[in-house]
Amino acid sequence: MGIKLPWRSPRRRHRRAPAVWYQYYATVHATACEVCLRHHGEIYARREDAPPLPLHPDCRCSLLEFPAEELSYYEEHGRRMRERAQQELRRRALFRRAREALAQDALSEALDLFRESVQIDVYEEEIEALCREERAALRRSPEAARRLRDLFLRAYRWKFDLDKYRHMPEGMRAARRRHGLETIRACFAPFVVEEA
Ligand SMILES: [Zn+2]
């Protein structure tokens, strides 16, 4: 399989397989800290093997207990969880680099990086922070501001079609989509001059 699970290490070998196991759940979101994301999906044979929760103030992580018979299901699930956490870390790095490029007026580089980041996901909180903190750069280039706003609006329109939001009821997805689109328009309004 090639996946190295923590419980396979000799240090943690047990004489008898435990009846219940534990899986680490972080909230994969723009506000989740990197440390928590790195544990997302990990499996432990004993509660003591897991990091002590909460890891920090406002930590939203939890341990899910599951029966030994379901280990292979949770291993498979854990693999997808780790992939998702890795993707979020990659998305953040892209978004951060995009902001740096924007601040330095490297506009086409910034747009490329933002485009790559929204292919993974897009968060309205980050867009609000961007419009607040990179105000000067956005003022300098209304054209870049307009293209950026349109990129975020487009991304936000299909955000809730992503697999990870499938569990959300349709009404809630529609409401959150509407809210996000309004927020993005409002954030960019001071920088974008609409054509008459
Ligand atoms: Zn954390």
Residues whose N, C-alpha, C, O or C-beta is under 5 A from the ligand:
A	BS01	ZN	C33 C36 L55 C59
